[in-house]
Amino acid sequence: MKKTIIVLCFFALGLAGCATEVIRKDTAEVVDLSGRWNDTDARMVAEEMVKGCTDGRWIAQFNKDKGRDPVVIVGTVVNRSHEHINARVFVEDLEMALVNSGKVKFVADKGARTEVREERADQQENAAAATRARLVQETGADYMLQGSINSVKDETRGQYVIMFQANLELVDLTTNEKVWIGQKKIKKVVKRPKYSM
Amino acid sequence: MRHFCFSIRNALGRSLIFIFTGLVLSSCASVGGARLQPEINGLIAAGHVQAAADKIIAPSADYGTGNYVLYHLDRAIVLQLTGDFSASAASLEKAKARYDELYTHSVTNEASTWVVNDNMSPYRPAAYERVLMNVFQAFNYLQMNALNDALVEARDLDAKFPVITDAYAGDRHVFEDNGFARLLCGILYEASGTAADLNDALIAYQQALTVYDAYYGGTYVPPILQDSLIRLAQKFNDPELKQYRARFPDARGDRDRPDAARVYLLESVGFSPVKVSRMIPVPVDDGLVTKMAFPEFVHRTYNVHFSRILLEDAQGHTTGADTQLADDIEGLARKDLEARKAFVLAKAIARPALKYLVERNQKESIEKKHGPLAGELFGLFSSLYNFYTEQADVRSWQALPAQVRVARVQVPAGIYHVRREDLNAAGAVISVQDEGQLQLRPGQTYFLIRRSLQ
């Protein structure tokens, strides 16, 4: 009887350990669950590449030629990898890094502009004259940041190595000249055990 | 009581009790999960797609323990048929993710397949089903006008093929590469239009040719692939061009005109075969019986054998093409099972034999300790257990079609009224579907993806 009670107690403890667990994590903490591209990868790549971009010689040259900060717009980042990557998340990380750099001015992309223009047009009809945003006063971008995310995967039974490569280019919107090219690679090794209990 | 004990000892009496009880237990098939898949696929086969969707997305719907992947595979097809491509894509991603986790085999779970049956193991899609997961996912993205996401599936397949081949090389399983999957990759790369992707398209078409030749012994190459090989080999001045022209003299390989658009009809036809359990009873001593159970595919009939896409312009001129066989899914399924037959049968023989040996040893031990009656009763009920639990694994992705067929049409850019005719094996039109108006831009590639359920 005593043995039975002890066994039942251990059983109950074991079951208690099987309950759903929720752990809050800092958003800056690296958590890799599956080897797939994740929020940490997007943030790391965006921050490092924007730093490399804004430290480039082209900024000093632009400041010298024009006497002001360059205006940058983020264009398309194409996913050429073999995973479904939410490129929008990566683009937003790029935009945040650009704004936070303080070295460039940043304007809304094609998608965001549509809504802004609709609001501006609405104001012409409905807002008080003194408070209306004026038409044809948008700041044109000097440069567009475009890029792609690629991947190379090498896999054998139970393990694989995957390398993500993000390529970004800064293109002069007047001359099509590429004034800066950057690349960032992330490599992950994923191992899965063949057997478990 | 004495009379009852005597009848237990009598071999005939034991056999009768055994058979009766076995029949009663066998008729009490597991409810819920095990019955849901046949219901869903019966509804699909009858064309009641919305009813199948309502059943499969119900909160309580599942296919039972260990069949998570199978449930989401069928769910994905059902949702694709109802036009909910986003939800279908989510289901396929769940199936893929869970399949990756199932790489790790549980030792206790594997042991249970020797004590009970193969249904104790979680369902792991066969190699041909793994490839088709990407194919039908690509279909989802194409129908959402997300060519780039469909290309992700093509790249995933490119990475997956050598892994699957490597996993099965020299093993009891044989992976049959999928010519249509390669052909689809080529079509998607070509639709992308970038120089790098066009080069990848040619490589994919060449790989598709190798696979079709292996599968059909060189007797059949889809005409659409013949045209594609010549078209791209011309573009790249590929050294194989001369060889392709010699081998495919009827293929035109017309260059893509910059003012024209291309329309592909990718049609899934019919119903994949379903597995049924075949049983061979095996008498053992004292009038008791065990059995060997193994799966076998059964063909499901369908009427639509191919389709015709027709594009009518504003002047009433019609351009069309018939679909060509691109993927013989039924054939792949049968080949896969055939390749594994030796192992499946060996296990179907070894497992009941093992169970019987264990049972006999236990029976002798019980007889010594508790007397002959206890031994006989144990023998009877353990034989019942062995007989009842010896079930073939008849799980498969039943919502798949029997074939995928492809047609390609090149027309000048403009507005067209599109019709699709479904035809039977004799070439008679069974039904006509109005696909509505289509506005095609120069250089556009448009994908029409359909499933015939007749």
HADDOCK unambig.tbl for C-alpha pairs under 7 A between the chains (distance, minus, plus):
assign (segid A and resid 81 and name CA) (segid B and resid 152 and name CA) 6.33 0.50 0.50
assign (segid A and resid 82 and name CA) (segid B and resid 152 and name CA) 4.64 0.50 0.50
assign (segid A and resid 82 and name CA) (segid B and resid 153 and name CA) 6.60 0.50 0.50
assign (segid A and resid 82 and name CA) (segid B and resid 155 and name CA) 4.90 0.50 0.50
assign (segid A and resid 82 and name CA) (segid B and resid 156 and name CA) 4.74 0.50 0.50
assign (segid A and resid 83 and name CA) (segid B and resid 152 and name CA) 5.98 0.50 0.50
assign (segid A and resid 84 and name CA) (segid B and resid 149 and name CA) 6.69 0.50 0.50
assign (segid A and resid 84 and name CA) (segid B and resid 152 and name CA) 6.50 0.50 0.50
assign (segid A and resid 153 and name CA) (segid B and resid 159 and name CA) 6.67 0.50 0.50
assign (segid A and resid 155 and name CA) (segid B and resid 163 and name CA) 6.38 0.50 0.50
assign (segid A and resid 156 and name CA) (segid B and resid 163 and name CA) 5.88 0.50 0.50
assign (segid A and resid 157 and name CA) (segid B and resid 167 and name CA) 6.47 0.50 0.50
assign (segid A and resid 192 and name CA) (segid B and resid 104 and name CA) 6.67 0.50 0.50
assign (segid A and resid 193 and name CA) (segid B and resid 104 and name CA) 5.61 0.50 0.50
assign (segid A and resid 194 and name CA) (segid B and resid 103 and name CA) 6.51 0.50 0.50
assign (segid A and resid 194 and name CA) (segid B and resid 104 and name CA) 4.55 0.50 0.50
assign (segid A and resid 194 and name CA) (segid B and resid 105 and name CA) 5.94 0.50 0.50
assign (segid A and resid 195 and name CA) (segid B and resid 104 and name CA) 5.14 0.50 0.50
assign (segid A and resid 195 and name CA) (segid B and resid 105 and name CA) 4.70 0.50 0.50
assign (segid A and resid 195 and name CA) (segid B and resid 106 and name CA) 5.63 0.50 0.50
assign (segid A and resid 195 and name CA) (segid B and resid 107 and name CA) 6.26 0.50 0.50
assign (segid A and resid 196 and name CA) (segid B and resid 104 and name CA) 6.56 0.50 0.50
assign (segid A and resid 196 and name CA) (segid B and resid 105 and name CA) 6.15 0.50 0.50
assign (segid A and resid 196 and name CA) (segid B and resid 106 and name CA) 4.82 0.50 0.50
assign (segid A and resid 196 and name CA) (segid B and resid 107 and name CA) 5.95 0.50 0.50
assign (segid A and resid 197 and name CA) (segid B and resid 106 and name CA) 5.16 0.50 0.50
assign (segid A and resid 197 and name CA) (segid B and resid 107 and name CA) 5.12 0.50 0.50
assign (segid A and resid 197 and name CA) (segid B and resid 108 and name CA) 5.90 0.50 0.50
